[in-house]
């Protein structure tokens, strides 16, 4: 097993799992007051007594656009039943592009600008888009990560439940058929991913790449399949394909440290060393287990001719491995 493949398997084993939001449902939704794209001020507290669907999205992302359109449909369907919809974008996002998206797609509900990351931090947003349903009592009732094939159906049923049209047992029954379909695709994607991992460990990279692609086809929102595919392309030195895989992973989870590390590795392959160093340094700071990140930084500095800095990064990578009690025999498999 190569050093690269070893590090990849290692970070999969120890990387922490993140969900749609970091705060639990069933408690009070964090309040906020934000300006809209038009400059008006909107407070969550002003909607007390109404059910609020909040869609945190990102410009230029297809899944976000689909969520916005579905939100518009839900607004038309449930507005008379006390439901409001609001979009939110980060303050660092492109406001002009957001305005164009809203106008071009007939979005009538307000889009707020999270200038100081109040919503992002308060809710612990993990993926774009993230949708949360806040009931009339101000309680965070449900959250939906991303935009799956069943998103619109799930959102509709969550809204019906939040406004009291269905109880929890009726909600479960309504979603069961859709869950079975989703579970089936997830199981197939997981099966193919595990098979791709076996091919990877055996050094059968062509078969691993083909199988990882099939895993993505079966489960387009399985983040780890994109990351595996990206690292496999790094192994076969296909820089552009690796960049594409890691960028697609980051569209699913912009906070993925593994995807950021892989992106840095791909930039190294393309010869964009300074940009790679910036990406990898940012990933190392935010990553509690940055072994692979330090290794890639070592390579980047080595290519720049900064030998001392390179050795420092390689040393950090080894130290992180030792602290996680990886046996020397495991390291020897990487030769």
C-alpha positions as CSV (number, residue, x, y, z in Angstrom):
1,X,0.0,0.0,0.0
2,X,1.4,3.4,-0.9
3,X,1.9,6.2,1.6
4,X,-0.9,8.1,0.0
5,X,-3.4,5.3,0.2
6,X,-2.5,4.5,3.8
7,X,-3.1,8.1,4.8
8,X,-6.5,8.1,3.0
9,X,-7.7,5.0,4.8
10,X,-6.4,6.4,8.1
11,X,-8.3,9.7,7.9
12,X,-11.5,7.8,6.9
13,X,-11.2,5.7,10.1
14,X,-10.6,8.6,12.5
15,X,-12.3,11.7,10.8
16,X,-15.3,13.0,12.9
17,X,-18.8,12.8,11.3
18,X,-20.7,15.9,10.7
19,X,-24.5,16.4,10.2
20,X,-26.6,19.1,8.6
21,X,-26.6,21.3,11.7
22,X,-24.7,21.0,15.0
23,X,-27.5,21.8,17.3
24,X,-30.2,19.3,18.2
25,X,-33.8,19.5,17.1
26,X,-36.5,19.9,19.7
27,X,-35.0,23.0,21.4
28,X,-35.5,26.7,20.8
29,X,-34.2,27.9,17.4
30,X,-31.5,30.5,17.8
31,X,-32.8,34.0,17.1
32,X,-31.3,36.4,14.5
33,X,-31.9,39.7,12.8
34,X,-30.4,40.0,9.3
35,X,-30.7,42.3,6.3
36,X,-32.2,41.1,3.1
37,X,-30.7,41.4,-0.4
38,X,-32.9,44.5,-0.8
39,X,-31.6,46.0,2.5
40,X,-34.7,45.4,4.7
41,X,-34.2,44.0,8.2
42,X,-35.9,40.8,9.2
43,X,-36.0,39.1,12.7
44,X,-36.9,35.5,13.3
45,X,-38.9,36.6,16.4
46,X,-41.3,38.5,14.2
47,X,-42.5,35.2,12.8
48,X,-43.5,33.7,16.1
49,X,-46.8,32.0,15.7
50,X,-46.0,30.9,12.1
51,X,-44.0,28.0,10.9
52,X,-40.7,29.0,9.2
53,X,-38.7,27.1,6.6
54,X,-35.2,28.4,6.5
55,X,-33.0,27.5,3.6
56,X,-29.3,28.2,3.9
57,X,-27.9,28.1,0.4
58,X,-25.0,29.0,-1.8
59,X,-24.9,30.7,-5.2
60,X,-23.7,28.7,-8.1
61,X,-24.7,25.4,-6.6
62,X,-27.3,23.3,-8.4
63,X,-28.6,21.6,-5.3
64,X,-29.1,25.0,-3.6
65,X,-31.1,26.3,-6.6
66,X,-33.3,23.2,-6.5
67,X,-33.9,23.7,-2.8
68,X,-34.9,27.3,-3.4
69,X,-37.4,26.3,-6.1
70,X,-38.9,23.7,-3.8
71,X,-39.1,26.2,-1.1
72,X,-41.1,28.5,-3.4
73,X,-43.5,25.7,-4.2
74,X,-44.0,25.0,-0.5
75,X,-44.7,28.7,0.2
76,X,-47.4,28.7,-2.4
77,X,-48.9,25.5,-1.0
78,X,-48.8,26.3,2.7
79,X,-48.7,30.1,3.0
80,X,-52.4,30.2,3.9
81,X,-51.7,27.7,6.7
82,X,-49.2,30.0,8.5
83,X,-46.0,28.9,6.7
84,X,-43.2,31.3,5.8
85,X,-40.0,30.6,3.8
86,X,-36.7,32.5,4.0
87,X,-33.4,31.9,2.3
88,X,-30.1,32.8,3.8
89,X,-26.7,33.3,2.2
90,X,-23.3,33.8,3.8
91,X,-22.0,37.3,3.9
92,X,-19.0,36.1,1.8
93,X,-21.3,34.9,-0.9
94,X,-21.9,36.9,-4.1
95,X,-24.9,39.1,-3.4
96,X,-25.3,40.2,-7.0
97,X,-25.4,36.6,-8.2
98,X,-27.9,35.8,-5.5
99,X,-30.2,38.6,-6.6
100,X,-30.0,37.4,-10.2
101,X,-30.7,33.8,-9.1
102,X,-33.7,35.0,-7.1
103,X,-35.1,37.1,-10.0
104,X,-34.4,34.6,-12.8
105,X,-36.2,31.8,-10.8
106,X,-39.2,33.7,-9.5
107,X,-38.3,33.4,-5.9
108,X,-40.7,35.6,-4.0
109,X,-39.6,35.0,-0.4
110,X,-36.9,37.1,1.3
111,X,-33.2,36.1,1.1
112,X,-31.2,37.2,4.1
113,X,-27.5,38.0,4.2
114,X,-25.7,36.3,7.1
115,X,-23.0,39.1,7.2
116,X,-21.5,38.1,10.6
117,X,-22.2,34.4,10.3
118,X,-24.8,34.6,13.1
119,X,-27.0,31.9,11.5
120,X,-24.1,29.8,10.2
121,X,-22.5,29.7,13.7
122,X,-25.7,29.6,15.7
123,X,-27.2,26.7,13.9
124,X,-23.8,25.0,13.1
125,X,-24.4,24.8,9.3
126,X,-22.6,21.8,7.9
127,X,-23.6,21.4,4.3
128,X,-25.1,23.5,1.5
129,X,-28.0,23.7,1.2
130,X,-29.3,23.2,4.8
131,X,-33.0,23.4,5.4
132,X,-34.5,23.8,8.9
133,X,-38.1,23.9,9.9
134,X,-39.0,26.1,12.9
135,X,-42.5,25.5,14.3
136,X,-44.9,28.2,15.4
137,X,-43.6,28.0,19.0
138,X,-40.0,28.9,17.9
139,X,-38.8,25.3,18.2
140,X,-36.3,23.8,15.8
141,X,-38.5,20.9,14.6
142,X,-36.6,19.4,11.7
143,X,-33.5,19.8,9.6
144,X,-32.7,18.5,6.1
145,X,-29.1,18.2,4.8
146,X,-28.4,18.8,1.1
147,X,-31.0,18.2,-1.6
148,X,-31.7,14.5,-2.2
149,X,-34.1,13.0,-4.7
150,X,-36.7,12.9,-1.9
151,X,-36.1,16.4,-0.6
152,X,-39.4,18.0,-1.7
153,X,-41.5,15.1,-0.4
154,X,-39.6,15.1,2.9
155,X,-39.9,18.9,3.2
156,X,-43.6,18.8,2.5
157,X,-44.3,16.1,5.1
158,X,-42.1,17.8,7.7
159,X,-44.2,21.0,7.1
160,X,-47.5,19.1,7.5
161,X,-46.2,17.7,10.7
162,X,-45.0,21.0,12.0
163,X,-48.4,22.7,11.4
164,X,-50.3,19.8,13.0
165,X,-51.8,18.2,9.9
166,X,-50.1,14.9,10.8
167,X,-48.8,13.3,13.9
168,X,-45.5,11.6,14.2
169,X,-46.8,8.2,13.3
170,X,-48.5,9.5,10.2
171,X,-45.3,11.3,9.3
172,X,-43.4,8.1,9.6
173,X,-45.9,6.2,7.4
174,X,-45.9,8.9,4.8
175,X,-42.1,8.9,4.5
176,X,-41.6,5.1,4.8
177,X,-41.9,4.4,1.0
178,X,-39.5,7.2,0.2
179,X,-37.1,6.1,2.8
180,X,-37.1,2.6,1.5
181,X,-36.1,3.9,-2.0
182,X,-33.5,6.1,-0.5
183,X,-32.1,3.4,1.8
184,X,-31.9,1.0,-1.2
185,X,-29.8,3.5,-3.2
186,X,-27.6,4.3,-0.1
187,X,-27.0,0.6,0.5
188,X,-26.0,0.1,-3.1
189,X,-23.7,3.1,-3.0
190,X,-22.2,1.9,0.3
191,X,-21.6,-1.6,-1.2
192,X,-19.8,-0.2,-4.2
193,X,-17.8,2.2,-2.0
194,X,-16.6,-0.7,0.2
195,X,-15.7,-2.7,-2.9
196,X,-13.8,0.3,-4.3
197,X,-11.9,0.5,-1.0
198,X,-10.9,-3.2,-1.3
199,X,-9.7,-2.6,-4.8
200,X,-7.8,0.5,-3.5
201,X,-6.1,-1.5,-0.7
202,X,-5.1,-4.2,-3.3
203,X,-3.5,-1.6,-5.5
204,X,-6.1,-2.2,-8.3
205,X,-6.6,1.5,-9.0
206,X,-8.4,1.2,-12.3
207,X,-11.1,-1.1,-10.8
208,X,-11.2,1.1,-7.8
209,X,-11.9,4.3,-9.8
210,X,-14.6,2.6,-11.9
211,X,-16.3,1.2,-8.8
212,X,-16.1,4.6,-7.0
213,X,-17.8,6.2,-10.0
214,X,-20.6,3.6,-9.8
215,X,-20.9,4.3,-6.1
216,X,-21.5,8.0,-6.9
217,X,-24.0,7.2,-9.6
218,X,-26.0,5.1,-7.1
219,X,-25.7,7.7,-4.3
220,X,-24.9,11.2,-5.7
221,X,-24.8,12.6,-2.2
222,X,-22.3,10.1,-0.7
223,X,-19.5,12.5,0.2
224,X,-16.9,9.8,0.9
225,X,-17.2,8.3,-2.6
226,X,-16.2,11.6,-4.1
227,X,-13.3,11.9,-1.7
228,X,-12.1,8.4,-2.4
229,X,-12.4,9.0,-6.2
230,X,-10.4,12.2,-5.8
231,X,-7.6,10.5,-3.9
232,X,-7.5,7.7,-6.4
233,X,-7.0,10.2,-9.2
234,X,-4.2,11.7,-7.1
235,X,-2.6,8.3,-7.0
236,X,-2.8,7.9,-10.8
237,X,-1.7,11.6,-11.2
238,X,-4.8,12.7,-13.0
239,X,-4.9,16.2,-11.6
240,X,-7.9,17.6,-13.4
241,X,-10.1,14.7,-12.6
242,X,-9.0,14.9,-8.9
243,X,-9.8,18.6,-8.8
244,X,-13.3,17.9,-10.2
245,X,-13.9,15.1,-7.6
246,X,-12.8,17.2,-4.7
247,X,-14.7,20.3,-5.8
248,X,-17.8,18.2,-6.1
249,X,-17.2,16.9,-2.6
250,X,-16.8,20.4,-1.3
251,X,-20.2,21.3,-2.9
252,X,-21.7,18.7,-0.7
253,X,-19.7,19.7,2.4
254,X,-17.7,22.9,2.2
255,X,-16.2,22.1,5.6
256,X,-14.8,18.7,4.6
257,X,-11.1,18.7,5.7
258,X,-10.4,15.6,3.7
259,X,-11.7,17.2,0.5
260,X,-9.7,20.4,1.2
261,X,-6.6,18.3,1.7
262,X,-7.2,16.4,-1.5
263,X,-7.8,19.7,-3.3
264,X,-4.4,20.9,-2.1
265,X,-2.8,17.7,-3.4
266,X,-4.4,18.2,-6.8
267,X,-3.1,21.7,-7.0
268,X,0.4,20.4,-6.3
269,X,0.0,18.0,-9.2
270,X,-1.0,20.9,-11.4
271,X,2.0,22.9,-10.3
272,X,0.0,25.6,-8.4
273,X,2.2,25.3,-5.4
274,X,1.5,28.6,-3.6
275,X,-2.2,28.1,-3.9
276,X,-1.9,24.5,-2.7
277,X,0.0,25.7,0.4
278,X,-2.7,28.3,1.2
279,X,-5.4,25.6,0.9
280,X,-3.5,23.0,2.9
281,X,-2.5,25.5,5.7
282,X,-6.2,26.4,6.1
283,X,-7.1,22.7,6.2
284,X,-4.4,21.9,8.8
285,X,-5.6,24.7,11.1
286,X,-9.2,23.5,11.1
287,X,-8.5,19.8,11.1
288,X,-8.1,17.9,14.4
289,X,-6.4,15.0,12.5
290,X,-4.4,16.6,9.8
291,X,-1.8,13.8,9.1
292,X,-2.5,13.8,5.3
293,X,-2.6,17.6,5.2
294,X,0.8,17.9,6.8
295,X,2.2,15.3,4.4
296,X,0.9,17.2,1.4
297,X,2.3,20.4,2.8
298,X,5.7,18.7,3.1
299,X,5.5,17.7,-0.6
300,X,4.5,21.3,-1.5
301,X,7.4,22.9,0.4
302,X,9.8,20.3,-1.0
303,X,8.8,21.2,-4.5
304,X,9.4,24.8,-3.7
305,X,12.9,24.0,-2.5
306,X,12.1,24.9,1.1
307,X,13.7,21.8,2.6
308,X,13.6,22.9,6.3
309,X,9.9,23.8,6.0
310,X,9.3,20.5,4.2
311,X,10.9,18.4,6.9
312,X,9.0,20.3,9.5
313,X,5.7,19.3,7.8
314,X,6.7,15.7,7.3
315,X,7.7,15.5,11.0
316,X,4.3,16.9,12.1
317,X,2.6,14.2,9.9
318,X,4.6,11.4,11.6
319,X,3.9,12.9,15.1
320,X,0.2,12.9,14.4
321,X,0.3,9.3,13.3
322,X,2.3,8.2,16.4
323,X,-0.2,10.0,18.7
324,X,-3.0,8.0,17.2
325,X,-1.0,4.8,18.0
326,X,-0.6,3.6,14.5
327,X,1.7,0.6,14.6
328,X,5.1,0.8,12.8
329,X,4.1,-2.3,10.9
330,X,1.2,-0.3,9.4
331,X,3.6,2.5,8.4
332,X,5.9,-0.1,6.7
333,X,3.1,-1.2,4.5
334,X,3.3,2.3,2.9
335,X,6.7,1.7,1.2
